[in-house]
Amino acid sequence: MSTVAEIRLWGRSIGAVALADGAATADFQYDRDFARSAIQVSPLMMPLSEQVYAFLPLSQETFHGLPGLLADSLPDRFGNALIDAWLATQGRPPESFNAVERLCYTGDRGMGALEFVPATGPGARQTDRIQIDQLVELASEILTNRHNLNVSFGDNRSEDALKDILKVGTSAGGARAKAVIAWNPTTSEVRSGQIRAGEGFEYWLLKFDGVSGNKDRELADPQGYGLIEYAYYRMATDAGIAMSACRIFAENDRRHFMTRRFERTENGGKLHMQSLCALAHYDFNLAGAYSYEQALLAIRQLGLPMSAIEEQFRRMVFNIIARNQDDHVKNIAFLMDKTGQWSLSPAFDVTYSFQPSGKWTSSHQMTMNGKRDHFVLEDFRACAKSASMKRGRAEAILDAVRQTVCRWPDYADEAGIDPVRRDQIQRTLRLEPFGV
């Protein structure tokens, strides 16, 4: 037997995916009518065709037997921990729930615009408000006990909180604990971001502060980590980088980082989104395997203008100078509207990420001119030349970004970051001009 799911985009069936019992790789085929359309949802690896697509060589750890188009919609570390907690309440081990079932669990709640039928999972709880403090407590319990999920959800309060976090937390993407919320800036009321919340509400991602065991690959995030990301947001936008609006949500003694969803329109409509990992089948778990030059090439292959190339170059420069070394291929994304037009998404996950003794962020995840560290001016020039940028643009962007990052202490103080932590970060920034 096979597990089969239909894939929909803006209410239209675009194809189906099937994973046979015991198989390592799923088969995907576009709907015949959609295959004749001009809407290229995966133009680099799966152009419109009536053929059956399967990608056996792709990493199971990253793609789970699915093509990148679909694997991008799978829950990540935190989302999977939540699903595993729910499975435990159903008496099912995690390994019994395959990749296509996890897509169906996502249903119509994923990032971007792809939807998966039939939708599964627990039913929605009929409630308006989301209690952030309860979600933080439950997220900590689940992450702390994720390998021994003897967590009891028997009492009504815990059961309600579990239903809330399953709905708002499983589809948010990324390794760290976060939730998809609807937020009213006038009243500060928080509701589930998976339903139409009503007039006055906006759609945001909220990254939980103060969650035990909350980390990506290395050290757990200390409480107050969101303040650093907020200061970096202010610094990056002043450096000319396009980002969605961000803010801090204060709750008790915690400071949660919020960013407005850029794959949602003002009226709650959806935009199709693909990471560079999904679009080009680049494995984000392979540190140093892919380059910024390849990212710039993908931008050109999508037919985007030079302004998009320079925007991505500026983000690269900022990552290098400001030590955002968790700069893997899943942290670059593209958006497609209903006409099939692609664009570079706003920057996201822009924050300090440097662990000198760590396996991952001791160096950059992506290379630039073949290097992950010890950059010189000629490396930036070579990268710019590979993307056909005008002569002198690399130096101009470098100078502008450096001047902004030199003001890091001001951004840190404005955000309320502890002075000791502020100075620790300051000492590691690459603020000296790059030699030739």
JOLIN-V13644 format. One record per run of one state. SS is the DSSP state (H for helix, E for strand, L for the rest). FROM is the first residue (numbers start at 1). TO is the last residue. If there is no record, write none. Layout:
BEGIN
SS_FROM_TO / SS_FROM_TO
END
This chain:
BEGIN
L_1_1 / E_2_9 / L_10_11 / E_12_20 / L_21_26 / E_27_30 / L_31_31 / H_32_35 / L_36_51 / E_52_53 / L_54_59 / H_60_63 / L_64_67 / H_68_71 / L_72_76 / H_77_89 / L_90_93 / H_94_96 / L_97_98 / H_99_106 / L_107_113 / E_114_117 / L_118_128 / E_129_129 / L_130_131 / H_132_144 / L_145_155 / H_156_169 / L_170_177 / E_178_184 / L_185_189 / E_190_192 / L_193_200 / E_201_207 / L_208_224 / H_225_238 / L_239_242 / E_243_243 / L_244_245 / E_246_251 / L_252_253 / E_254_260 / L_261_263 / E_264_264 / L_265_269 / E_270_270 / L_271_271 / E_272_275 / H_276_280 / L_281_290 / E_291_291 / H_292_301 / L_302_305 / H_306_321 / L_322_323 / E_324_324 / L_325_328 / H_329_331 / L_332_332 / E_333_336 / L_337_341 / E_342_344 / L_345_346 / E_347_347 / L_348_352 / E_353_353 / L_354_366 / E_367_368 / L_369_370 / E_371_371 / L_372_376 / H_377_386 / L_387_392 / H_393_405 / L_406_407 / H_408_415 / L_416_418 / H_419_426 / L_427_436
END
